[in-house]
Amino acid sequence: MRHMTNEYGNTIKVIEHIMLTNLWEYYMIEAPDANGIAFALVVGHEIEMGSVSIHEIEPYIMSRSTDLDDLMPAPQWQWLHVYPKDTGVVSA
């Protein structure tokens, strides 16, 4: 899990990254519910947040990971770094 922020000060907690065969990226903000619906920052034709059905995109997933350490942030976003982990001190 990592935190991303944008130029407007919006911060999201990313728990998973999914890339589809059409190169759309999903920065998952929450785990899917019992119906497979989750909330994500989606990077496709536009960059937007919204609900996504995991069941609908599953056949097209080419990459799925919760290891976000080497992942680039979404366009127009940057990763936040927490020092140290337990203090809650955050810097961009």
Buried (B, 14 or more C-beta within 10 A) or exposed (E): EBBBBBEEEEEBEBBBBBBBEEEBBBBBBBEBEEEEBBBBBBBEEEBEEEEBEBEEBEEEEEEBEEEBEEBEBBEEBBBBEEEEEEEEEEEE
